[in-house]
Amino acid sequence: MSSIHNVRSRHFKQDIRSAIADVELRGALARAQEQVNSKRSKAVDAIAGDWESMREKARSIKAWTLEHLDEQLELFESNATRNGIKVHWAKDPDSACSLVKDICSQADARSVIKSKSMVTEEIGLNAVLEASGMEVVESDLGEWIVQIAGETPSHIVAPAIHRSRKSVHALFEKTLQRSIPDDAESMTMVAREVLRKAFLRADVGITGVNYLIAETGSFLVLENEGNQRLTTSLPRVHIAIAGLEKVLPRLADLDLFLRMIGRSGTGQVVTTYQNLFSGPKQDPAEDGPEEMHMVLVDNGRSEMLASERRRQTLQCIRCGACLNICPVYRQIGGHAYGSVYPGPIGSIFTPPVAGLHQASQLPYASSLCGACRDVCPVKIDIPAVLLDLREEIAGDDAQKRDAETDLKVRRETPAFRHWARAMHSPTRYRIAGFFMRCAAGIASRTTVLDRFIPPLAAWRSERSVPRPEGDTFRNRWKARGRQAR
Amino acid sequence: MNDRRWILDRVHSAIADVDRENGLPDLSREGIDGGIDALVRRFTDEVEAVSGVVHHVADIDAAARELDTLIRSNQITSLAVSRDPLARAISSRVIGQHEVLDPEDNQDAIAEADMGLTGARLGISEHGTLMLAPEDDHGRLAALLPPHHVAILATSDLVGTLSEALARLGEEIPPTITFVSGPSRTADIEQTLVIGIHGPARVDIILVDDRESGTT
């Protein structure tokens, strides 16, 4: 069964309330969003003439690959195997975690070092490895911060974006039991020193994957800190974990994608490091891993692939631009979504993977403004997928939604049924319009009436009822027609 | 193996009805015009834009003098040198008080070195990128563990774009290739940029001019 580790999106409505009440969170989010969005705009504007055609090319390569995914995966597998990479397949989180656990056990691993990987968050890998007695250390600074805080990442690119410098400082002093200067540079240096020891004692290094290259059986992973280079240089065994959708057909495709992902994600022209792996070391005297494993994870992806409307979700390159631009994410941050994949992309990825009933509120966490679609480097039409999910969630099968959504659907369905009926003919529309204008006229003039009618009262508690002014559009249009004649 | 069949069958049936005719887009694009001079200029600018430094020198002797200056001005006491022949040739011309570590020295010693000296397979001008292939003696650890990385690169190894760099690889792809654009960085604490976290905090590139009609 596909699933997402520790998903709690059923509590979305409650979690929004606490997120909005969190002043530190909202300050941190506003600062971070403004900074990264202005860097992104600058980086994209610098190549503005090419950007749209690059997006179209990137979209078409991803779409092509998904339409050929069976061949491309088998091609990757055979080329990677020839390169000496051991390729494993996992249909769900249980299978993936036990595969990784077995590889670690066979390597007699006591200590595992990880570089940032969203798919390992998705499958809940750390908990499984820790339960079998291994030490697991996250080495990306943001990931390490959330790990020692006992939290999950709140952003797919910047895991600790929800925390202020002060709260990170307090966390470091408490965890390390020593006094540390409270500037970002000193704190970063302390992290370097603590984590360097973890790198040197690690038996296994685990990374995620940005791109699997079918043509050469290679894979590429991006980073800025150097933690991933260390993760793949010092331990004896390297295990990489990738969702099925990460494939690119050609090595040359990297030229396009690498010029887009840094700009989209952090506003960097390119990330500091881009590591291309094509097998374990060949000469025993060299540094680097003796064994290289690749775990390909399905976890609901093949099912998403089967839906023509949802398939585009798998084009995602996890840049995070849609989170950064989203007015909803800006207000509530990542944790409220209750999934390791928050924001617009999370709202279309989480429900099909975790099960619609687990995350039925998420597709409604959007005003459908389309900002996410406009920044997406691979042109995923996120609002269209949100609507497709809403359609299924609001359908006849109540098992596909949680109690909160069910209540909403039961309230809204009759209203929309009436609306549909009213829109059915011009006469009905005119009559319905007349009554609605009267009702709105009364409701806007009274402060008492609408407060006690249940559906209106809930709506009214946060808004005021608009007062209809002047003549209707239909009458004005008619009058205009007469004048023109 | 069970999961493999399960996944591939499902992937196959998911897209069985899809019309698979459309081809992949052509990604070829213009490189950087203007010959070596343009490549050097762009490379220098881009490396500086990501907080690295390029020292363009006329020959191996000048490269050794540049390295000597870097060692002295940064009070380097131990230098880890990779197997790269050009790096070794230049390092051997520098006589100083510093200890020289070889790749055969143990990992902990290299981790304690103040500076790592390596070669590089190629430089990519468009983004100020060094292409390191550790298995080609570019020093996996020497380029990574010490806080200061100095790379030696020949001007004839500059290319315009990543496409050109990948094309130069041909069929033989080394097990690991690292593309490096500047020193390591993070902004995970309140979006504040900090240069130098797990990887080197400083990257200096000594670009040795190997054109026959040299600029000297």
Contacts between the chains, C-beta under 8 A, distances in Angstrom:
chain1	res1	chain2	res2	distance
A	28	B	190	7.0
A	31	B	190	7.3
A	31	B	191	6.6
A	32	B	190	7.8
A	32	B	191	5.2
A	35	B	191	5.0
A	36	B	191	7.2
A	57	B	25	4.6
A	57	B	27	6.7
A	60	B	22	7.5
A	60	B	24	7.5
A	60	B	25	5.5
A	61	B	24	6.1
A	61	B	25	6.6
A	64	B	22	6.5
A	64	B	23	7.7
A	64	B	24	5.6
A	66	B	15	7.3
A	67	B	15	5.6
A	67	B	18	4.8
A	67	B	20	5.7
A	68	B	15	7.6
A	68	B	20	6.2
A	69	B	11	5.2
A	69	B	14	7.9
A	69	B	15	6.3
A	70	B	8	5.9
A	70	B	11	4.7
A	70	B	12	4.4
A	70	B	15	6.8
A	73	B	7	8.0
A	73	B	8	6.9
A	73	B	11	6.7
A	74	B	8	7.0
A	83	B	175	7.6
A	84	B	175	7.9
A	89	B	1	8.0
A	89	B	3	4.4
A	89	B	4	4.0
A	89	B	6	8.0
A	89	B	7	5.3
A	90	B	3	5.6
A	91	B	3	4.5
A	91	B	6	5.2
A	91	B	7	5.7
A	95	B	3	5.5
A	139	B	198	6.9
A	140	B	188	7.3
A	141	B	186	4.9
A	141	B	188	4.0
A	141	B	189	7.2
A	141	B	197	6.2
A	142	B	186	7.8
A	142	B	188	3.6
A	145	B	188	6.7
A	145	B	189	7.7
A	158	B	187	7.6
A	158	B	188	6.5
A	158	B	191	7.8
A	159	B	188	7.4
A	160	B	188	5.5
A	160	B	189	7.4
A	161	B	191	7.9
A	163	B	190	7.6
A	164	B	190	6.0
A	165	B	189	5.5
A	165	B	190	4.2
A	165	B	192	7.1
A	168	B	189	5.4
A	168	B	190	7.5
A	184	B	189	4.3
A	184	B	190	6.4
A	184	B	192	3.8
A	184	B	194	5.5
A	185	B	192	7.9
A	185	B	194	5.0
A	187	B	189	5.9
A	188	B	186	6.1
A	188	B	189	6.6
A	188	B	194	4.4
A	188	B	196	8.0
A	188	B	197	5.5
A	191	B	197	7.1
A	192	B	196	7.8
A	192	B	197	5.4
A	192	B	198	6.2
A	195	B	198	6.8
A	196	B	111	7.2
A	196	B	198	7.5
A	199	B	198	7.8
A	200	B	107	7.2
A	200	B	108	7.2
A	200	B	111	7.0
A	216	B	173	5.8
A	218	B	173	6.4
A	224	B	184	6.7
A	224	B	185	5.1
A	224	B	186	6.3
A	225	B	184	5.4
A	225	B	185	7.1
A	225	B	186	5.0
A	225	B	197	4.6
A	225	B	198	4.8
A	225	B	199	6.7
A	226	B	144	6.5
A	226	B	184	4.0
A	226	B	197	6.6
A	226	B	198	3.8
A	226	B	199	2.3
A	226	B	200	7.3
A	227	B	197	7.5
A	227	B	198	4.4
A	227	B	199	8.0
A	229	B	144	5.3
A	229	B	178	6.3
A	229	B	198	7.6
A	229	B	199	6.1
A	230	B	144	6.6
A	230	B	198	5.6
A	230	B	199	7.7
A	232	B	176	7.4
A	233	B	134	7.9
A	233	B	140	5.2
A	233	B	141	6.5
A	233	B	144	6.2
A	234	B	107	7.2
A	244	B	7	7.1
A	244	B	11	7.0
A	249	B	24	6.3
A	250	B	24	7.1
A	251	B	166	5.5
A	251	B	173	7.9
A	252	B	27	5.9
A	252	B	163	5.9
A	252	B	166	6.0
A	252	B	167	7.7
A	253	B	27	6.8
A	254	B	162	6.5
A	254	B	166	7.0
A	255	B	27	6.2
A	255	B	29	8.0
A	255	B	161	6.4
A	255	B	162	4.5
A	255	B	163	4.3
A	255	B	166	7.1
A	256	B	27	5.4
A	258	B	162	6.4
A	266	B	187	7.6
A	269	B	46	7.9
A	269	B	49	7.6
A	269	B	50	7.8
A	269	B	127	5.8
A	269	B	181	8.0
A	270	B	127	4.7
A	270	B	129	6.9
A	270	B	179	7.8
A	270	B	181	5.3
A	271	B	181	7.5
A	272	B	50	7.1
A	272	B	180	7.0
A	272	B	181	5.5
A	272	B	182	5.7
A	272	B	183	7.4
A	272	B	184	5.9
A	272	B	185	5.7
A	272	B	199	7.5
A	273	B	178	6.3
A	273	B	179	6.8
A	273	B	180	6.1
A	273	B	181	7.7
A	273	B	184	7.5
A	273	B	199	7.0
A	274	B	178	7.5
A	274	B	179	4.1
A	275	B	176	7.0
A	275	B	177	7.5
A	275	B	178	5.4
A	275	B	179	7.6
A	276	B	173	7.7
A	276	B	176	7.2
A	276	B	177	4.3
A	276	B	178	7.7
A	276	B	179	7.4
A	277	B	175	7.1
A	277	B	176	5.8
A	278	B	173	4.7
A	278	B	174	7.1
A	278	B	175	5.4
A	278	B	176	7.4
A	278	B	177	7.7
A	279	B	175	4.3
A	280	B	175	6.5
A	281	B	135	6.8
A	281	B	175	6.0
A	281	B	176	7.8
A	282	B	135	6.6
A	282	B	175	6.2
A	283	B	135	7.0
A	286	B	134	6.9
A	286	B	135	6.0
A	286	B	140	7.3
A	287	B	103	7.6
A	287	B	107	7.6
A	287	B	134	6.8
A	287	B	140	4.5
A	287	B	141	5.3
A	288	B	134	6.4
A	288	B	135	7.8
A	288	B	140	5.9
A	288	B	175	7.2
A	288	B	176	6.2
A	296	B	7	7.4
A	298	B	3	7.7
A	298	B	6	8.0
A	298	B	7	4.8
A	298	B	10	7.4
A	302	B	7	6.2
A	302	B	10	3.9
A	302	B	11	5.0
A	302	B	14	5.5
A	303	B	10	7.4
A	303	B	14	7.5
A	305	B	11	6.3
A	305	B	14	4.1
A	305	B	15	6.3
A	306	B	10	7.8
A	306	B	13	7.3
A	306	B	14	3.7
A	306	B	15	7.8
